[in-house]
């Protein structure tokens, strides 16, 4: 069989298989071209999920006749010169338009700002038609019809029109976040119109347009730099989370990316603060020298490779954790919103059915002119327990926080909650979480603040305090280890053994003692006592895999922190324990001094704040 040169059309169709996977891929390429052309207004119209029609209109610099003829040919671009080390544009490969034209009916109309008229060129299934004059405003209109009509097999792999339309929406959202100075409008017969007005330099306003107004109230600003790599953006407080990672946006030098390293770093930064199966909301922008990142990994340009991935990952994890320690302890405003909805008139919990009440006949005995008499069994003054339930019980102190060691007996049988007196020194205006006023159902502390009230889950809050104290001890000294009577020998590839031995000293600090045992084996002599019985072989192999992927050794530390979190949960003040006023206030003061106290180790909120203005609205006073 002899070798032959493929036709230009077939070459373009092969390229289209990588560049244009679905209508959203085409939308991404066309929007990137508009942005590279300096557009400040981009309108996207779709039909049939983008399969029948995809039109992108912009007010960018436009093209003349010569540019149009070159634009539909492969590897023709105005965005790079002779190197891939200095790319400052979104597009640079020169493949998108010819790839689209080889599998669809493509029409491009364009006019330069300094030109009296425009021109139009069409490509259908790889067949080029001649240029013709066109009347339009300065800018460019790219229209794609009947996507994949020339390659029908590709149509079978597309999803429903609704799903494809949703994918295009997601592309537009990512572009809108990256370029807040550009106005985006997405419309069509298969969707409701979506518009993102330009916000100029106010990136947070654009993020609120895309992610919802709640993001503005629950976002923490990120601004960090390490070795000429900058990280800016906003990250949500841990209790403001979602059910998937669709609300995590990452940009590298302004380019939207979906990079595994970045997503993994975000997940690692929120470890022990978000429940399993929930995801943080974050918008991060990484800026660095173009020579230090490879954007030519894949034709779709959504993946990148950093020259120093560990530097970037460490910067993301460190910056987010620093921000959470600084400002992440506050509760998400969505918790207060949910509580407000529950209190509004007409709210009925699931399964609640109002019981019919017997009609009351008014008489002289029940007339409003007479003093009100409480029904039988009703006490106007709530009964109080005959004591605090554990005044004579032993007390323990943990990191400055005193808590009873025994559970209080349930001496209070009334459904009423007895307000606890507050010490004279506990003035609400002095503390962010206020002064404790009461304990409800022996589980929730109600505190008065200067601007409203706070409801605290006592178990979740103390669980976090204990965990943070244990984690601090975990990282401040060498952990105790248990020596194996017979060292466990684990066979590994030689390169994995080399990687593990590079971190042998770090492992030693965590209580894991390893030695080289020949060229292809590791001897485990000590394991962390905190972990109890350990599958040493599985642990070592997992650490080797992690080091090979990220060049880190955080797996063991994460395991120890998981154990610490479990111990903190079992060692914390339990639900159902009655607390004295001084104990409640001690808990509040410790929360104010502890990073991450806004959520427990499992990611649940530890408190909800309700402003006085919100309470007044509930009663129609504002």
N, C-alpha and C positions, 0 to 999 in steps of 0.2 A: 504494500500500500504506500503510495507516494504522498509526500507532504505538500499541502497546497495552502495558499493564502485565503483566509475567510473573507467574505464580502463585508463591506462597511456596515450594511444593515444588520447582518448576523452578529458582528462584533458589538454593535450598539445594543442589540437585544440581550446578548450575554452580560454586558455591563449593567443593563437595566435590571437583571436578576438580582444584583447586589445593591444597586443604588435605589431602585424604585421597587420596594417590596409590597406596598399598598398605597392607597390614595394619600394617606398621611405623610408618607415618604416624599411624594411629589410636592405636597403642600409645604413641607419643611424646606425643600430645595428652592422653591420659588420665593418663599418668604425671605430666606437667607439672601437670595439675589437682590430682592428689593431693599433689604437693609444695607447690603454692601453698596448699593447705588445711592445711599444717603436719603432714603425716603423718610418722611415724617408722618405720612398717612398711608396705611395699607388696608385695603378692603379685600376680604376673601369671601367668595360666594361658592356654594356647593349644591349639588343635586344628586340624589341617589347615593348618598354617603361619599361623594367625590368620584364615584365610578362613572356616572353619566356626565357630570360637569364639575370642573374645578377651575375657578377664575380668580386670579390675583391681580389687583390693580394698585399701582403705587404712583407717587409723585416724585420719584427719584430723578436721577440725572438723565435717564433715557439713553437711547442708542440711535445711531444713524444707519444708513443702508449697509455700509460695509460691516459694521458691528453685528447687524442682524444676520448677515450671511455667515459670519464666523461663529456666532453664538450657537448655531445648531450643528456645528461640526465638533467632533471629539477633541478633547485636550486643547481647546482654544479658550483662553481666559485672560482677563486683565488684572488678575489679583495677585499673581506671584511672578517672580522673574526667573532666577536660576537656582534658587535654594529653597528647601523646605524648613529651614531653621529660623525663618523670620516671617512667619505668617501672622498677619494682623486682621484678616478678613474671615468671614464665616465659610465662604466657599473658596475653592482654589484648584479643584481637580479638573474642571472643564468637562464633566461627564453628564451632568444632570439633564440639560436640555436635549442633547442628542439621544440620551437614553429614553426620555419621555417620548420624543418624537418617533422612536422606533417601535413603540408598543401602543401608541395612542394617536389621536388626531390633535396636533399641536398647532396653535396659532399665536404668533407674537406680534403685537402692534406697539410701536414705540416712537417717541419724538423727543429730541433734545430741547432743552429750554431755549437755546439760542437759534433754533431752527423754525422756519416758517411752516413746515408741514412734517408729517410723520410718514412711516412706512410700515408695511405688514408682510410677514413671511409665514408660510405654513409648511408643516411636515406631517404626513399621514402614513403610518406604518413604515417609516424610513424613507419614504419617497418625498423629495423636496420639490416644492412648487416655487415659481418665480416670485420675485419681489413685486409689490404693487403699492401705490400711494395709499395713505390712510389719514383720515381727519380725526384728530384726538388732541386732548390737552397734553402739555409736557408730562412725561413719565412713561410708564410701560404697562401694558395689559397682556397677561399671559393666560391663554384659555386652553384647557385640556379637556377633550371630550372622548368618551368611549375608551376609557383606560383599559389596556390589555386586550383590545379587540384584535390586535395582530398576533397575540399569543393567548388564545382562549384557555389553554390549560391553567394559566395563572389565575383566571377568574374563579376556579373551583376552590382555591385556597383562601379567598377573601371571606370575611365574616359578614354578618348582616349589615344592611345599610345603616342601621342605628349604631352598631358597634364601630363601623368605619367613620361615621360622622363624629362619634365621640373621640376617636383617636385624633382626628383633625383638630377638634376643640382643645385637646390636651397639648398639641403642638403649638397652637396659637397662644395658649396660656403661658407656656414656657418662654416663648419669644417675647410676650408682653412683659413678663417679669424682668427679663434681661434688658429690655429697651423701654424704660418708662417714658422717655421723651417722644415716643412714637404712638400715634393713635391707631388702634386696631379695631376693625369692624368685621364680624363674622356673621354671614347671613345665608339664606338659601331656602329652597322649598322643603327641605328635609329637616329644618331646625328653626328654633326661634332666634331672633337676632341677638347677638352678643357684642357689646361694645365696651372697649377699654379706652376712655379718654386719656390723652397725654397728661402726665403729672410732672413733667420736667425732671428736676433732680430729687423729687420726693419719692424715693424708692419704696418706702414703707406704705405710702398711699397706693401705689400700684399693686403692691403685695396684698393690701386689703381688698382691692378690686377683684383680685383673682382668688384669694384664699378665704375671703369673707371678712367682715368688719371685726369679728372677734379676734382675728390674728393681731391686729394693731394693739389691742388691749392686753394680749397675752404673750407678746414677743419681747425677747431680750436682745439688745444689740450686740453684735459680735464684731470686734475690731482687733486683729492681732497680726503680728509679723514675726517671721523667723527666717533669718538668712536670705533676705530679699524675696521671700514668698509672703504675700499678704493674704489675709482672710477677712472678708467683711460679709455683712448680712445680718439676718435675724433668726433666732431660734425660739421656738415656743417653750413656755414653762412645761415641766414634765406632765402636769395634770391636764394640759391641753394637748391631747393626742388623738390619733385616728386609727381606724381599723386596717389600714394598709399604708404602703409607702408612697402612694400617689401624691402626697402633699410634701414630699421632700424634693427640693429643686437645687441642682448644683450647676455652677457655671465656671468655666475655666477661660480666663481672658475674654469674658463676654460670651463664650460659646456654651449653649446648653448641652450638658453631657449627662449620661446615665452610667457612671463609672462605679464598678464594684468596690474599689478602694474607698471612695468617698462615702458611699452608702454604708459600708462596714464601719467606717470611722464614726459616722453619726450614731449608728447603733451602739458602738462601744462607748461613746461619750455619755449616752443616756442609760448605761447599764445600771441596774439596781434602782432605777427611778421610774421606769415605765413597765406596766404589766406585760406579761408574755402575750404575744399576739396583737399588741398595740404598737403604734409607730409615732415617733415625734414628728412635729411639723417644723420644717426648717427651710430657709432659703440662704444658700451659701455661695459666695463668689470668691474664687481663687485667682489671684493675679501673680504672674511670674514671667520671667524672661521666656519668650517663645522658643528659644533654643533648649530650654530645660523640660519641654513637654512635647511629645509626639502626637499630633492630631491626625496623622495619616495611617492610623492603625486599621481602619475599616472604611470602605467607601461611604458609608452612611455618616461617618464623622461623629458618632455619638459616644464612642469609646476613645479614651486617651491613655497614654503611658507616660508617667513621670520619670524623670531621670533619677530622682531620689524619692521613691514612694514613701519610705518611712518618715522622712521629714514632713511630707504633706499630711500623712495620717496623724503623726504626733501633733502637728499644729492644729488640726481640726479637733481632735480629742481634747487637747489641753485648753484650747480657746473656749469650747463649749462648756467644759467642766468649770473653768474659771468664771464664766458668765453665770452658770447655774449657782455656783457658790456665792456669787455677788448678789444676784437678783432672782434666783430661781425658786426661792422658798415660798413666794407668794402663791396663793391659790388661784386657779383659773377662774375667770369671771363667768365662765359657762356654768360653774356650779351654783353661783348665786342666781343666775338667770333661771336655771331649772327649779330652784327653790321658790323663786318668785312666781313661776307658773303654777307650782303646786299650791301656793297660798291664794291664788286669785279666786274670786268668786266663781262658782260653777265648776271648779275642778273636782273630779271624782276619781279616786284611785281605781285601778283595774279590779273588777269584781264587786265594786261597791254598788249597792242598790238602796236608795232611801226607803226607810220603813214608814208605812202610813201611820200617822199620829191621830189619836182620837180627838175629835173636835171638842174644844173646851167651851163650856157655857159660862159667860160672864155673869157674875152675881155680886152682891155686896161683899161676899167674902173674898172675891178675887178682883175686885174693881181696882183700876189703876190709882184711884184716889186713896186707897189704903196702902199701908206699908207692905212691902213684898215679903212673903213668907217662903222660905226655902222648902222644897219638897222633902218628904221623909227620907232620911239617909244622906242628905246633902249637908255638908258642913261649909259654912261660908269661909271659915279660916282653915286652910289646908292643914291636916294633921302632920306633925313633925315626929321623926323617930326619936325614941328615948335615948339618944346618944349617937355617936358617930359610927358605932359598929366595930371599931378597932382601936379605940383609944389606948388600950392596954397591950396591944400587940407589938411584937418586936419590929423595929424599923431597919431598913438597909439603905445605904447611900451608894449611888453609882454615878461617878463623874460629876459630883456636886448635886445630883438630883435625888432626893429622899423619897422613897416609896414604901408602903407597907409590904411585908413579906407574906402575909396571909390574907386570904380573901375574906372580905367582910361578910358577915352573916346577913341574910336578907331580912332585916327587921322591919322594913317599911313595906306595908302591904297596900297602902293607898295609892291610887293611880296619880295622885297629885305629886308634884315635884316640890320639895322643900328648898327654897332659896338659901344658899349658904352665905353667911356674913363675910364681908371682905375686910381684910386687915387694913388698918388706917393708912399704911404706907402704899398700898396698891391703888394708885390713882390712874384711871384709864388713859389720860392724856400723856402719861409718862412712857408708855410702852406700845409698840406697834400692835401687839396682840391683846392689849387691854388688860383689864382686871377681871378675874373670875367672879361671876355672880351666882352661878347655880350649876348643878349637875343633873342632867335629865336621863332617866332610865338607867342610872348607874353606868353610863357609857359615854355620854356626850357632855362636854363642858361648855357652858355659855359664858362668854366674856364680853364685857362692855368696853368698846374702844371710844376714842374721841369722836369718831365720825359714824359709828354704827355699832354692830355687834359681830362677834365671831363665834362659830360653833365648831368645837374641836372633838375629833374622834380620839379619845384618850389612849386606846390601845395602839392605833396606827401611829400616833405621835410619839409615844414612848418607844415603840418598836424602832422607829427611825433614830431616836436619840441613842439607844443602846447599840444599834448597828454602827453608827458613826464612831462611837467611842471604841468599839471593838476593831473597826477598820483602822483607826488611828494607831491603836496598839499593834495591829498587824504589820504596819509599815514603819514602825519606829524602832523595832528590835528584831533580832533573829528569832524565828519561831522555833518552838520545841520540836524535836524530831524523835522518831522511834527507830532504833537500830535493828535491822533484820538479822536474825540469827544466821540465816544462809542468804547471801546476796543473790538477787534475782538477775540472771543473765538474759538480755534481750538482744536478739539478732536484728540488725538493721543494715541498710545499705551504708557504705562507707561515708558517702557525702552527708547522710543524715547524722551519723555519729560525729562528723566534724562540726556540723552546725550546733548540735546539742552541747558539745564540749565548750563552744564559745560562750555559752551562758551558764557554765557549771557553777560559777561563783554566785550568780543571781539565784539559781536553784538552791544553793546552799543556804542563802539567807531565808528562803521560804521553807527550809526543813527537808529539802530533797537532796540527798547526797548521791552523786553519780561518779563513776570512774570509767575510763576507757578499758575495754577488755578485748584486746586484739584489734585488728583493723576494721572488723565489721560487727562489733557487739558493744553493748553498754552494760555495766554492772551497776545495779541499784542497791546501795548499802543502807540508805536511810530514807524514810518517808515522813511527811508531816504528821505529827501526832494529832493535830486538829482534825485530820481527815479520817482517822481511825483505820479500818482495814481498806487497803487501796489495791485496785487492779493496776499494779505498777507497769505491766506491759502495755495496757491500753493507754495509760497516762503518758508514758514516754513516747509512744507512737503518735499520739495526738499532738504532743508538743513538737515533735519533729516535723509533722505536717504543717503546723502553724508557722513555725520558723521558716520553713521552705517557702510559704506563700507570702507572709508579710514581713519576714525578718524580725519578728518579735517573739517574745516568750511570755505572753500574758495569760496563757491558758491556765497555768497552775495558780497564779494569783487570783484569777476569776473563780476557780474552783474554791479556793479558800474563802473568798468574799461571799460566795454562795452559801457556804457552811456558816459563816458569820451571820448572814442574814437569817438563816433558819434558826440559829441559836438565839438571835435577838428577838425573833418572833415568839419563841417559847419562853424567853426570859423577861418579857415586857409585862407591864401592868395589864391585866386582863379586862375584857369587857365584863361588866357586872360588878366591878369593885367600887365601893363607895369611897370617895376621896374627901379629905378635909380641905377647907379653903386654902390653907398654906401649901398643901400638896398640889392643888390645881394651879395655883399661881407659880409654884416652882417649875411645874411642867411648861407653862407658857413662857417663862423667862428662859428656860433652857432651849426651847424651840427657837426663840429669837436669836440665840447665839450659835445655832447649829446649821451648817450648810445643808441644803436639800431637805429641810424639815417640812416643806410644803407637801411632801408625799412620803408614803411609807416605802419599805424596801420592795414591795410588790407594785408600786406605782399608783396606788390609790391615794386620793387627796387626804391629808390629815386635818384640814380645816376648810371651812367655807365662810367667806366674809360677806356680810350684808350691810350696805350703806344705809344711813338713816334716811336719806332721800328716797331710797327704794321702799323702806318700811312705810314712810309717809304716803307714798303713792298707793300702797295697798289699801290704806284707809281713806283715800281720797282727800288728803290734806295738802296736796301740791298739784 
